[in-house]
Amino acid sequence: MLKSSIYQKLESDLLSALKRKEAFVVKVLRFLKSNLDSAEKDKLAPLTDEEAMKVIQKRIKQSQDAKEKYILGKRDELAAAEQSEIDLIAAYLPAQLSEVELADLAKSAIAELNASSVKDFGRVMKRVMEEVKGRADGGRVKTAIEGLLGGK
């Protein structure tokens, strides 16, 4: 049973953090490993890199939501801790697309599909998300497409 390269890197980093006695890193990586193990058990098969990326993106989204709630509750120290977790976990995802690169992908998908209004949003979103594959959050993709379709 071959594990995804992301999972193997995570295990290696976890062992290194344990040896260096980095409590925060160990805690975050153990929790992320637990998330990946749980998803693997649900699937009843090893996760692919793409599936592992989806689990990691979900975990980042959860931390972002928690961070926003901490900020609203004026708990800056907890918000900073969540941001540190996000930064640590994001290292297991591919490099994120810039806003310009994302807009270019959206423009090409709109042109390719001959999309002209917000009614075509779903088709364009599906096409762009297929091309992005973990390199941009769905919310960022949505904003880019809405900006382009809404302006037409």
C-alpha positions as CSV (number, residue, x, y, z in Angstrom):
1,M,0.0,0.0,0.0
2,L,1.9,3.1,-1.3
3,K,1.1,6.4,0.5
4,S,0.9,9.7,-1.4
5,S,4.1,11.8,-1.7
6,I,2.4,14.4,0.5
7,Y,1.7,11.9,3.2
8,Q,5.3,10.6,3.1
9,K,6.6,14.1,3.3
10,L,4.3,14.8,6.3
11,E,5.5,11.7,8.1
12,S,9.1,12.6,7.5
13,D,8.6,16.2,8.7
14,L,6.7,14.9,11.8
15,L,9.6,12.6,12.7
16,S,12.1,15.5,12.3
17,A,9.9,17.8,14.5
18,L,9.7,15.1,17.1
19,K,13.5,14.7,17.2
20,R,13.9,18.5,17.4
21,K,11.2,18.6,20.2
22,E,9.1,21.3,18.4
23,A,5.9,20.9,20.3
24,F,3.7,23.2,18.2
25,V,4.9,21.7,14.9
26,V,4.4,18.1,16.2
27,K,0.8,19.0,17.4
28,V,-0.2,20.5,14.0
29,L,1.4,17.8,11.9
30,R,-0.1,15.0,14.1
31,F,-3.6,16.6,13.7
32,L,-3.1,16.9,9.9
33,K,-1.9,13.3,9.7
34,S,-4.9,12.2,11.7
35,N,-7.1,14.1,9.1
36,L,-5.4,12.3,6.2
37,D,-5.6,8.9,8.0
38,S,-9.4,9.4,8.6
39,A,-10.0,10.3,5.0
40,E,-8.0,7.2,3.9
41,K,-10.1,5.0,6.2
42,D,-13.3,6.5,4.8
43,K,-12.1,5.8,1.3
44,L,-10.9,2.3,2.1
45,A,-7.8,2.9,0.0
46,P,-4.7,5.0,0.0
47,L,-5.2,8.7,-0.9
48,T,-3.8,10.1,-4.1
49,D,-1.9,13.4,-3.9
50,E,-4.9,15.2,-5.3
51,E,-7.2,13.7,-2.6
52,A,-4.6,14.5,0.1
53,M,-4.5,18.1,-1.2
54,K,-8.3,18.4,-0.8
55,V,-8.0,17.2,2.8
56,I,-5.3,19.8,3.5
57,Q,-7.3,22.5,1.9
58,K,-10.3,21.6,4.0
59,R,-8.1,21.8,7.1
60,I,-6.8,25.2,6.1
61,K,-10.3,26.4,5.6
62,Q,-11.3,25.3,9.1
63,S,-8.3,27.1,10.5
64,Q,-9.2,30.3,8.6
65,D,-12.8,30.1,9.9
66,A,-11.5,29.7,13.4
67,K,-9.1,32.6,13.0
68,E,-11.9,34.9,11.8
69,K,-13.9,34.0,14.9
70,Y,-11.0,34.6,17.2
71,I,-10.5,38.0,15.6
72,L,-14.1,38.9,16.1
73,G,-13.9,37.8,19.7
74,K,-10.7,39.9,20.1
75,R,-8.6,36.9,20.9
76,D,-5.5,38.0,18.9
77,E,-3.2,35.4,20.5
78,L,-5.4,32.5,19.3
79,A,-5.9,34.1,15.9
80,A,-2.1,34.3,15.6
81,A,-1.8,30.7,16.6
82,E,-4.3,29.7,13.9
83,Q,-2.4,31.7,11.3
84,S,0.8,29.9,12.3
85,E,-1.0,26.6,11.8
86,I,-2.2,27.8,8.4
87,D,1.3,28.8,7.3
88,L,2.7,25.4,8.4
89,I,0.0,23.3,6.7
90,A,0.0,25.4,3.5
91,A,3.6,24.2,2.9
92,Y,2.1,20.8,1.9
93,L,0.2,22.4,-1.0
94,P,1.6,23.4,-4.4
95,A,2.5,27.1,-4.8
96,Q,-0.6,29.2,-5.0
97,L,-1.5,31.1,-8.1
98,S,-1.2,34.9,-8.1
99,E,-4.3,37.0,-8.7
100,V,-3.0,37.8,-12.3
101,E,-2.4,34.1,-13.1
102,L,-5.9,33.3,-11.8
103,A,-7.5,36.1,-13.8
104,D,-5.7,34.8,-16.9
105,L,-7.0,31.3,-16.4
106,A,-10.5,32.6,-15.8
107,K,-10.3,34.8,-19.0
108,S,-9.1,31.9,-21.1
109,A,-11.9,29.6,-19.7
110,I,-14.5,32.3,-20.4
111,A,-13.3,32.7,-24.0
112,E,-13.0,29.0,-24.6
113,L,-16.6,28.4,-23.4
114,N,-18.0,31.6,-25.0
115,A,-19.4,32.6,-21.7
116,S,-21.0,36.0,-21.7
117,S,-23.1,36.3,-18.5
118,V,-23.4,35.2,-14.9
119,K,-25.6,32.4,-16.2
120,D,-22.5,30.7,-17.5
121,F,-20.8,30.9,-14.1
122,G,-21.1,27.2,-13.3
123,R,-19.5,26.0,-16.5
124,V,-16.6,28.5,-16.2
125,M,-16.1,27.7,-12.5
126,K,-15.9,24.0,-13.2
127,R,-13.4,24.5,-16.0
128,V,-11.1,26.8,-14.0
129,M,-11.2,24.5,-10.9
130,E,-10.1,21.6,-13.1
131,E,-7.1,23.6,-14.2
132,V,-6.3,25.1,-10.8
133,K,-6.1,21.7,-8.9
134,G,-5.2,22.9,-5.4
135,R,-3.2,26.0,-6.5
136,A,-6.1,28.4,-5.6
137,D,-8.9,28.4,-3.1
138,G,-12.4,28.1,-4.6
139,G,-13.4,31.4,-3.0
140,R,-10.6,33.2,-4.9
141,V,-11.6,31.5,-8.2
142,K,-15.2,32.5,-7.6
143,T,-14.3,36.1,-7.0
144,A,-12.1,36.2,-10.2
145,I,-14.8,34.7,-12.4
146,E,-17.6,36.9,-10.9
147,G,-15.4,40.0,-11.5
148,L,-15.0,39.1,-15.2
149,L,-18.5,37.8,-15.9
150,G,-20.2,40.6,-13.9
151,G,-18.3,43.2,-15.8
152,K,-19.6,42.0,-19.2
